Amino acid sequence: MLPPELPPLPALTRAEGDFVDSFLQVVDLLGRINPARGTDTYSALRAAQALPAQAIALRDALTAMHMRGETELHSATLARALRVLDGERRAGRVALPPEATG
């Protein structure tokens, strides 16, 4: 049986695609660093070491957009792209987990 087909990504410029990809990579790293969700210092350290390079990639994508005259972020379109790329789950790892009751 084939997995369910994902909705198509919305049309993005190359810079918008780089922006979304870089943003999600930063989110993934922050999720690995999150002390409320982590399990060991080594993986958090590795993620923290990678974070500056990903922040630079994010900055470069935004710079490219600005230099090309893309002065507005099309939030609805970018949000659709983030949802297709599992951004809600990935961003959820940055937040605190629900408090255990009991």
C-alpha positions in Angstrom: 0.0 0.0 0.0 1.3 3.4 -0.9 1.6 6.2 1.7 -1.0 9.0 1.4 0.1 11.6 -1.1 1.1 14.9 0.3 -0.5 18.1 -1.0 1.8 19.9 -3.5 4.1 22.6 -2.3 2.8 26.1 -3.3 4.8 27.9 -6.0 7.7 29.6 -4.3 10.7 31.6 -5.6 14.0 30.0 -5.1 14.8 32.4 -2.3 11.4 31.7 -0.6 12.2 28.0 -0.9 15.6 28.6 0.7 14.0 30.7 3.4 11.5 28.0 4.3 14.2 25.3 4.2 16.6 27.3 6.3 13.8 28.3 8.8 12.9 24.6 9.3 16.5 23.6 9.8 16.9 26.2 12.5 13.6 25.0 14.1 14.9 21.4 14.0 18.1 22.4 15.7 16.3 24.4 18.4 14.1 21.4 19.0 17.2 19.3 19.6 18.6 21.9 21.9 15.3 22.3 23.9 16.2 21.3 27.5 12.7 20.2 28.2 12.8 17.6 25.4 16.4 16.6 25.1 17.9 13.4 26.4 21.6 14.1 26.3 24.1 16.9 26.3 26.0 15.7 23.3 23.2 15.9 20.8 22.2 19.4 22.2 25.8 20.5 21.9 26.0 19.3 18.3 22.8 21.1 17.4 24.0 24.3 19.1 27.3 24.1 17.1 25.3 23.8 13.9 22.9 26.6 14.7 25.2 29.6 13.7 25.7 28.2 10.2 22.0 27.6 9.7 21.2 31.1 11.0 23.6 32.4 8.4 21.8 30.4 5.7 18.5 31.9 6.9 19.9 35.4 6.8 21.3 34.8 3.3 17.9 33.6 2.0 16.2 36.7 3.4 19.0 38.9 2.0 18.5 37.3 -1.5 14.8 37.9 -1.3 15.3 41.5 -0.3 17.9 42.1 -3.0 15.6 40.7 -5.7 12.9 43.1 -4.7 10.9 40.5 -2.8 10.0 43.0 0.0 6.9 41.2 1.3 6.5 37.9 3.0 3.4 36.1 1.6 2.5 34.6 4.9 -0.4 32.4 3.8 1.7 30.8 1.0 4.7 30.3 3.2 2.5 28.8 6.0 1.1 26.4 3.4 4.6 25.3 2.5 5.6 24.9 6.1 2.5 22.7 6.7 3.3 20.5 3.7 6.9 20.1 5.1 5.6 19.1 8.5 6.4 22.4 10.1 3.8 22.2 12.8 5.2 19.0 14.2 8.8 20.3 13.8 8.0 23.6 15.5 6.2 21.8 18.3 9.5 20.4 19.4 10.7 23.9 20.3 7.8 24.4 22.7 7.6 23.0 26.2 5.8 19.7 26.4 2.5 19.5 28.3 2.9 19.4 32.0 2.4 15.9 33.5 -0.6 15.7 35.8 -0.9 13.2 38.4 
